[in-house]
Amino acid sequence: MSALLAQSVGATIRGRVRDASGGVVSGAQVSVRDTERGIVYQTLTDSMGIYQVATPVGRYEIVVGAGGFAPAKETGISLSVGQTLTFDFTLQVSGPRESIEVRAEVPLIDTASGTISGLVDRERLAQLPLNGRDYGFLTLLEPGVVPNNNGAVNSPFGPSGPISWSTGKLTRPRCF
């Protein structure tokens, strides 16, 4: 019997909260709101000012606040399956009812993890020419993924399958 690793179906938002002088803010309230469903996930920063919230995929906004500081806000966050995004906040000492809104683009490259992952959404899936709609062939769309037939003669990736290999290079796909 072989071990089977689980796949992640959610996403993670994490980061660090600091004050204007660079000191960590422990115990800051972090609220992550799903803008499509209205669900709010809340947590507090730890003694190092770090927070982490696991969420389902979707669109989010983050509001961070602490006593004596003006709240900070990040909007327009879109999370995909297995994605981990980092949002650090710098809180300013509050005056009378002041708030700060920070807008940023989500990075295209996940520098926090060495894993290879990808998302094929419904629109792209409907446009792909998949033989028999076998979702297993979608893995070949990801960079760094190569077929491995493990010595099987009748494997779809073996010598009699749709992909033939010659000297380690893809030579020509054959029709199914």
C-alpha positions in Angstrom: 0.0 0.0 0.0 1.4 3.4 -1.0 1.1 6.7 0.9 -1.0 9.3 -0.7 -0.4 13.0 -0.1 -3.5 15.3 0.3 -4.0 18.2 -2.0 -4.8 21.7 -0.7 -8.2 23.0 -1.6 -7.8 26.4 0.1 -5.4 29.2 0.3 -3.4 31.0 3.0 -2.9 34.7 3.8 0.0 35.6 6.1 2.2 38.5 7.0 3.7 40.6 9.7 2.4 43.8 11.4 4.8 46.5 12.5 4.6 50.1 13.8 6.1 53.1 12.0 9.4 52.6 13.8 9.7 49.0 12.6 8.8 47.4 15.9 6.4 44.4 15.9 2.8 44.9 16.9 1.7 41.9 18.9 -2.0 41.3 19.6 -3.1 43.3 16.5 -6.6 42.3 15.3 -6.5 40.9 11.7 -9.8 40.5 9.9 -9.9 38.8 6.5 -13.2 39.3 4.8 -14.5 37.2 1.8 -16.0 40.0 -0.4 -18.2 37.6 -2.4 -19.7 35.7 0.6 -19.3 38.2 3.4 -17.6 35.7 5.7 -15.0 37.2 8.0 -12.0 35.3 9.4 -10.3 36.9 12.4 -7.0 36.3 14.2 -4.5 38.1 16.4 -0.8 38.6 15.6 1.6 36.6 17.8 4.5 38.0 19.9 6.6 38.5 16.7 3.7 40.4 15.0 3.0 37.5 12.6 -0.5 36.4 11.5 -1.7 33.5 9.3 -5.2 32.8 8.1 -6.3 29.7 6.0 -9.2 30.5 3.7 -11.2 29.0 0.8 -10.4 30.4 -2.7 -12.1 33.7 -3.5 -11.7 37.5 -3.3 -10.7 39.1 0.0 -9.9 42.2 1.8 -7.8 42.5 5.0 -8.2 45.1 7.8 -5.6 45.3 10.5 -6.0 47.3 13.7 -4.6 47.7 17.1 -5.2 50.0 20.1 -3.5 53.4 19.5 -3.0 52.8 15.8 -4.9 53.8 12.7 -6.4 50.7 10.9 -4.7 49.6 7.7 -6.6 47.9 4.8 -5.6 45.8 1.8 -8.3 45.2 -0.9 -8.7 43.4 -4.2 -7.0 40.2 -3.1 -7.8 37.1 -5.3 -6.8 33.7 -4.0 -6.5 30.5 -6.0 -6.2 26.9 -4.9 -3.0 26.2 -2.8 -1.8 29.8 -3.0 0.0 31.5 -0.1 0.2 35.3 -0.2 2.1 37.5 2.2 0.8 40.9 3.2 2.8 42.9 5.7 1.4 46.0 7.3 2.9 49.1 8.9 0.5 50.8 11.4 0.7 54.5 12.0 -0.1 56.0 15.4 -3.7 57.1 15.2 -5.1 60.5 15.4 -8.8 61.3 15.6 -10.6 58.6 13.4 -8.0 58.0 10.7 -7.6 55.1 8.4 -5.1 54.0 5.8 -5.8 51.9 2.7 -3.1 50.1 0.9 -3.5 48.8 -2.7 -1.1 46.4 -4.3 -1.0 43.9 -7.1 -0.6 40.2 -6.2 2.8 38.9 -7.2 2.8 36.5 -10.1 5.6 34.3 -8.6 5.2 32.6 -5.2 8.6 33.1 -3.5 7.5 31.5 -0.3 7.3 27.9 -1.6 9.3 25.7 -4.0 6.2 23.7 -5.1 4.9 23.6 -8.6 1.2 24.2 -8.9 -1.3 25.6 -11.3 -5.0 26.3 -11.8 -7.0 25.5 -14.9 -10.2 27.4 -14.6 -13.5 26.4 -16.2 -13.1 28.7 -19.2 -9.7 27.4 -20.0 -10.8 23.8 -19.4 -13.7 24.2 -21.8 -11.3 25.4 -24.6 -8.7 22.7 -24.2 -8.8 19.7 -26.7 -8.7 16.9 -24.2 -9.2 13.3 -25.5 -12.1 11.9 -23.4 -11.8 14.9 -21.0 -9.1 13.1 -19.0 -8.0 15.7 -16.5 -4.7 13.8 -15.9 -3.3 15.3 -19.1 -3.7 18.8 -17.6 -0.6 18.2 -15.5 1.5 18.4 -18.6 0.5 22.0 -18.9 2.5 23.0 -15.9 6.2 24.0 -16.2 8.6 21.3 -14.9 6.1 18.5 -15.3 7.3 15.6 -17.4 5.6 12.3 -18.2 6.9 9.1 -16.5 5.5 5.7 -17.5 7.5 3.9 -14.8 8.4 1.2 -17.4 4.7 0.4 -18.3 4.4 -0.6 -22.0 0.8 0.5 -22.5 1.0 3.7 -20.5 -0.5 6.8 -22.2 3.0 8.3 -21.7 4.9 5.3 -22.9 6.2 4.2 -26.3 2.7 3.3 -27.6 1.0 6.4 -26.1 0.3 9.8 -27.5 3.8 11.2 -26.7 7.0 9.7 -27.9 10.4 10.5 -26.5 13.7 10.6 -28.3 17.0 11.4 -26.6 15.1 13.1 -23.8 13.3 15.6 -26.1 9.7 15.6 -27.1 9.8 14.7 -30.8 6.2 14.7 -32.1 2.8 14.0 -30.5 0.8 11.3 -32.1 -3.0 11.4 -32.4 -5.1 9.2 -30.1 
